[in-house]
Amino acid sequence: MKKYLVFMSIGFELIGAVLVALYLAEYLEEKYPTKGLLTMGLIFVVLAGWFVHITYLLKKLNKKDGNGT
């Protein structure tokens, strides 16, 4: 696996995840008006999930290189 492809895709993953969360939140806000709290909550959940995903991905890359402990 080429490292530069992995690091290049990280930004696209974040943008895609945030856009999906925004569209989902917009749809849910129409059904259940929460004055933006639902949108903020979904964005925070997506960001937390993205950070966990990136952490596991970087650990996996580190182990493949043989530099992991």
C-alpha positions as CSV (number, residue, x, y, z in Angstrom):
1,M,0.0,0.0,0.0
2,K,1.4,3.3,-1.0
3,K,1.6,5.7,1.9
4,Y,1.0,8.8,-0.1
5,L,-2.3,7.4,-1.4
6,V,-3.4,6.8,2.2
7,F,-2.5,10.3,3.3
8,M,-4.1,11.8,0.3
9,S,-7.4,10.0,0.9
10,I,-7.6,11.2,4.6
11,G,-8.8,14.6,3.6
12,F,-11.3,13.3,1.1
13,E,-12.7,10.9,3.8
14,L,-13.2,13.8,6.2
15,I,-14.9,16.0,3.6
16,G,-17.2,13.2,2.5
17,A,-18.1,12.2,6.1
18,V,-18.9,15.8,7.1
19,L,-21.0,16.3,3.9
20,V,-23.0,13.2,4.6
21,A,-23.6,14.2,8.2
22,L,-24.7,17.7,7.1
23,Y,-27.2,16.3,4.6
24,L,-28.5,13.8,7.1
25,A,-28.8,16.5,9.7
26,E,-30.6,18.8,7.4
27,Y,-33.1,16.0,6.6
28,L,-33.6,15.2,10.3
29,E,-33.9,18.9,11.3
30,E,-36.9,19.2,9.0
31,K,-38.6,16.3,10.8
32,Y,-37.4,17.1,14.3
33,P,-36.5,20.8,14.7
34,T,-33.8,21.1,17.3
35,K,-32.4,24.5,16.4
36,G,-29.1,23.1,15.1
37,L,-28.3,20.9,18.1
38,L,-28.8,17.7,16.0
39,T,-26.5,19.1,13.3
40,M,-23.8,19.9,15.8
41,G,-24.1,16.5,17.5
42,L,-23.9,14.6,14.2
43,I,-20.8,16.6,13.2
44,F,-19.1,15.8,16.5
45,V,-20.0,12.1,16.2
46,V,-18.6,12.0,12.6
47,L,-15.4,13.8,13.7
48,A,-14.9,11.4,16.6
49,G,-15.4,8.4,14.4
50,W,-13.0,9.8,11.8
51,F,-10.3,10.3,14.4
52,V,-10.7,6.8,15.6
53,H,-10.5,5.5,12.1
54,I,-7.4,7.5,11.4
55,T,-5.8,6.3,14.6
56,Y,-6.3,2.6,13.6
57,L,-5.2,3.3,10.0
58,L,-1.9,4.9,11.2
59,K,-1.3,2.1,13.6
60,K,-1.8,-0.4,10.8
61,L,0.6,1.5,8.5
62,N,3.2,1.7,11.3
63,K,3.0,-2.1,11.9
64,K,3.4,-2.8,8.2
65,D,6.6,-0.8,8.1
66,G,8.0,-2.8,11.0
67,N,8.5,0.3,13.1
68,G,5.6,-0.5,15.5
69,T,6.1,-1.7,19.0
